Amino acid sequence: MNIPQLEELDLLHANICQALGDPKRIQILYALHGEPRYVSALADDLGMPQPTVSRHLQVLRQRALVQTERDGQTVVYSLTDTRIIDVLNTMRQILRDSLDRQTTVLA
């Protein structure tokens, strides 16, 4: 088995894992999976204040998980790479399986 170098794992943690460290940012990624969105549309759909969404989008943009495109005076956000949703879905399935195993052990 090829074990990744610690330097690469440090980069993974700093660039991806920390960006996913807030559930609100994960929600934003899922919301952007369907279609590119304006900040105001994301805020409305997620029931979050617009400044909160903007702050989280800034983190996601700094980590290159989302990208922007100008539409007149507004900015449209979209996912940079939709594979992040596949990764998140895999992690959610692992969580469900883990919780099922824990429930079985405790029963």
C-alpha positions as CSV (number, residue, x, y, z in Angstrom):
1,M,0.0,0.0,0.0
2,N,1.3,3.4,-0.9
3,I,1.2,5.6,2.2
4,P,0.9,9.3,1.3
5,Q,3.7,11.6,2.5
6,L,3.0,13.7,5.5
7,E,3.6,16.9,3.5
8,E,0.8,16.0,1.1
9,L,-1.5,15.1,4.0
10,D,-0.7,18.4,5.6
11,L,-1.7,20.2,2.4
12,L,-4.9,18.1,2.2
13,H,-5.8,19.0,5.7
14,A,-5.0,22.7,5.3
15,N,-6.7,23.1,2.0
16,I,-9.7,20.8,2.0
17,C,-10.4,19.3,5.4
18,Q,-10.3,22.7,7.2
19,A,-12.6,24.2,4.5
20,L,-15.1,21.3,5.2
21,G,-14.8,21.9,9.0
22,D,-18.0,23.9,9.2
23,P,-21.3,22.2,8.4
24,K,-22.6,25.5,6.9
25,R,-19.8,25.4,4.3
26,I,-20.8,21.8,3.4
27,Q,-24.4,22.9,3.0
28,I,-23.3,25.7,0.7
29,L,-21.3,23.2,-1.5
30,Y,-24.4,21.0,-1.7
31,A,-26.6,24.0,-2.7
32,L,-24.1,24.9,-5.4
33,H,-24.1,21.4,-6.8
34,G,-27.4,21.8,-8.6
35,E,-26.6,25.1,-10.2
36,P,-24.5,28.3,-9.9
37,R,-26.0,30.7,-7.4
38,Y,-25.9,34.3,-6.2
39,V,-25.1,34.9,-2.6
40,S,-28.6,36.3,-1.9
41,A,-30.2,33.1,-3.4
42,L,-27.9,30.9,-1.3
43,A,-28.8,32.9,1.9
44,D,-32.5,32.6,1.2
45,D,-32.4,28.9,0.3
46,L,-30.3,28.0,3.3
47,G,-31.9,30.3,5.8
48,M,-28.7,32.0,6.7
49,P,-27.8,35.7,6.9
50,Q,-26.1,37.0,3.7
51,P,-23.0,38.1,5.6
52,T,-22.6,34.6,7.0
53,V,-22.9,33.0,3.5
54,S,-20.4,35.5,2.1
55,R,-17.9,34.8,4.8
56,H,-18.2,31.0,4.2
57,L,-18.0,31.5,0.4
58,Q,-14.8,33.5,0.9
59,V,-13.2,30.5,2.7
60,L,-14.4,28.1,0.1
61,R,-13.1,30.4,-2.7
62,Q,-9.7,30.8,-1.0
63,R,-9.4,27.0,-0.9
64,A,-10.4,26.8,-4.6
65,L,-13.6,24.7,-3.9
66,V,-15.8,27.4,-5.4
67,Q,-15.2,29.8,-8.2
68,T,-16.9,33.1,-9.2
69,E,-18.1,34.7,-12.4
70,R,-19.3,38.3,-12.8
71,D,-22.8,38.8,-13.9
72,G,-23.1,42.6,-14.3
73,Q,-22.6,43.9,-10.8
74,T,-23.4,40.6,-9.0
75,V,-21.2,37.6,-8.6
76,V,-22.3,34.0,-9.3
77,Y,-20.7,31.2,-7.4
78,S,-20.3,27.6,-8.6
79,L,-18.4,24.5,-7.6
80,T,-14.9,24.3,-9.0
81,D,-14.9,20.5,-9.1
82,T,-18.1,18.5,-8.6
83,R,-16.2,15.5,-7.3
84,I,-16.3,17.2,-3.9
85,I,-19.9,16.2,-3.7
86,D,-19.0,12.5,-4.4
87,V,-16.5,12.7,-1.6
88,L,-19.0,14.2,0.8
89,N,-21.6,11.6,-0.2
90,T,-19.1,8.8,0.4
91,M,-18.3,10.3,3.8
92,R,-22.0,10.5,4.7
93,Q,-22.4,6.9,3.8
94,I,-19.4,5.9,5.9
95,L,-21.0,7.8,8.8
96,R,-24.3,6.0,8.4
97,D,-22.6,2.6,8.2
98,S,-20.5,3.5,11.3
99,L,-23.6,4.6,13.2
100,D,-25.4,1.4,12.2
101,R,-22.5,-0.7,13.5
102,Q,-22.4,1.2,16.8
103,T,-26.1,0.7,17.2
104,T,-25.7,-3.1,16.6
105,V,-22.8,-3.3,19.1
106,L,-24.9,-1.5,21.7
107,A,-28.0,-3.6,21.2
